[in-house]
């Protein structure tokens, strides 16, 4: 599920454009619901750009016995920042301290970041950073303590492959060899959610294990030299498994 518009990720646009060489591809707009999804007679559904209608279509596919590249329940959890943080913490994955509620109910002191609970909704990535003073906002929000990190890493998990990038300058990223344990942590987080395609954002700190600060059930593979190759290899494998009934 990925629209063919000019804003699309170039790597994905090229990959999905070439997939017709080895598969019968049905392209669906993730921003639109498809109540009659069964009519497309799909073997495998891959959501490459998430939105609430796409999550609903994953559930429809699951009920119809169609293989989904990511687990439906895990993708939903990853899009819910509160549920995601609770699950990670319950499995002893290090996450920033967090609370959820109205501003008069949250007790965390600044510096904090204030976020909307659900991703892929309006203004979902417009966060408010409060470094001092009162923590004030409207409605209920997820409030996280800011972590002073030495280095941030974005790990792309695609099947069993993990590729890691780190910021180089501005919005640019570059591939890197992360410290021991970073890639295994990203793979374990993906397994926890049932996500074989995901991005895991980590913050390495001076003392102790890295913090996991985001889990995204889609991959951009920005900055990864062999990104298209590992992505296509995984989708071929998933399509084959779907056809063979694995």
N, C-alpha and C positions, 0 to 999 in steps of 0.2 A: 504494500500500500504506500504509494509515493506519487505525488503529483509531478507532472512534467512541465513545471514552470521555470522561469528564469532565475528564481531564487533558490532552486534546488542545489544541494551539495554537488559540486562538479564530479567528484569521485563516484557518487551514487548514480548520478545522471548517466555517466558513461557505462557503468556496470549494468544498470538495469536496461539501458538501451541495447546492450550486447547480449543480454540473457536470452533473447529470442533465438539465438543460434543453437541453444541446447535445451530450451524449454518452451512450452506454450505459456506465455505470460499474459495474465489479466491484470491490468493496472487499475487500481481503485483509489479514489481520493479519500485520504484518511479523515478529512474534515466532513465527509458525508456519511450518513448511516446507510447500510445496505440490508434492510430487513429480509430480503429474499436472497441472501448470500448463497444459499444452496443451489440456486439456478446457475451459478458459475461453474459448478462441478469441479471444485478445487481439490487438489491433492495436498497442497501445503500452503499455508498463509504466513507471509512475513510482513510485519509492520516495521517500516523503516522510518516513518515519521509519525509520532503519536499525537492523538487528540481523543477526547471522550468518545466520538463515534467509532474511532478505530478500536478502542478498548471494548466497546460493545460488540463490534464485529468479531473480535477475537473470541468472545464468549459464544457467539453464534456458531463460529467455526468449531469450537470445542464440543458444543452440543451436537453438532452434525458429524462428529468423528473426523474432522479435518485436522491434520497435524499443524501445529503452530510452532514457529521457530523458537519463540520464547514462551514460557509457561504463562497462561492467562492470569492466574491468581498472582504470580510473582510480578508481572508487569503492572498490575493494578496497585500492588503494595508499593512498588518503587515510585509510583506517581503520587503517592500520599506521603508527604514528608514526615508527618507525625507517626503513622504506622511503620514507616521505614525505619525511623530512628529507634522506635521501641523494639522492633524485631532485631536490629543490629545489636542493641544494648543487651537484649535477652540472651543473645548468643555470644556474649563476651567480646564483641567487636567494639573497639574504642571509638566513641562518637563524642562531639562536644556536649557539654551540659545543655539540656533543653527543657523548656516548659511550654505548655500550650494553654491559651486562655485569653481573657480580656486584660487590658493593661493594668487594671487594679488588682488582678489575681496573680499576676506573674511576679516572682520575687527575685529573679536574676538581676544582678547589678551590671551596669556597663563596664567594659565594652561588650555590646551584644549586636546581633543582626536579627532583624524582624522580617519574617517571611510569611507568605501566604501558605496555607496548608497543602493545597493541591497544585501540582505542576500541570502544564498544558491547559491552563485556564487564563482568562484575561489578566494581564500584568503579573503573571506568575513569577517572573524573574526580576521584578522591580523590588529590590530589597531595601530596607532602611537600616543604615548603620548608625548606632547610637554609641558614641565613645565616652560621653559624660552626660550628666544631668538626668532628668526624668525620662523613663521609657514610656512614651505615650503613642497610642495608635487607636484606630477605630476597629470595632469588631473583635473577633478572635484571631490570634496569630500564633505562629510558632516562633519562639524566641530562643536563640542559641547564643551561648557564650562564644566570643571570638577567640580563636586559637592563634597564638604567636608561632608561626611555622618557620622552620629553616628552609624547606623546599616543598613545593606543591607538585604533585604528579597526577596526570590523567592516564589511567590504564584502560585500554580498549581490550575487552575480552571478546574474541570471535572464535567460537568453538573451543578448542583446547589452546589456541594461540592467544598470547597476551602481548600487546605492544604498548609501550609507555612513552609518553612525551612530557615535557616540562616547559613552562614559559621561557622564551628567550628574550623577546623584547616586545613591548606593547601587547597586541593581540596575537603575536606570532608564537608558535610552539616548535620544538625540535625534538626529534627522537633521542632517547637517552637510555643508558643502562642503569636501572634503579638499584638502590641498595637491596641486599639480601632480604627476602621476605615480602617485598612490595608486590611482586607479581603473584606469588602464592596467595597473598591476602585478597587481591583482586579476584582471582579465580574462585577462592572460597566464598567471597561475597556473592559472586554470580551464581554459584551452586546453591547458596542459601535461598535465593529468590527464584531459582529455576530459570536463569537468564543466560543463554549461550551467546547472545549479542548484547553487550552493555558497556557503558562507560562507568568507571569507578574513580571518583576524585578523592585523593588522599593528601593529607598534610603530614610531612615528616617533622618531628620535633626533636629537640636536643635530648630529652630523656623519655624513654618508654616507647611503646608501639605507636605507629602512625594512627592518625585520626581518619576515619571515613566521613566525608562531609557531603557526598552526593552519590547516588546510584541512578543512572539514566538507562532505561531499557532500549536505547538505540545507540548507534555508534556513528560518529562523523569520520573517524580515522584521519583527522587533520594532522598533518605532520608526519605521517607514517609512510615511508617509501614503498613498502610492499602492501599497502592497505588494500588496494583493489584485489590483489592476488589472494590474500588470506580470506577476504570477505566472499569472493566468488567461490573459492574452494569450499567454504562452509555451507553456502547456500546450495551448491551442487550436492553436497553430502546430505543435507536435510531433505532436498527434493527426492533423492534416491531412496532414502529411508522411508519417506512418505509413500512412494510408489510400491516399495517392497513390503510395506506394512510392518516395519520395525517399531 
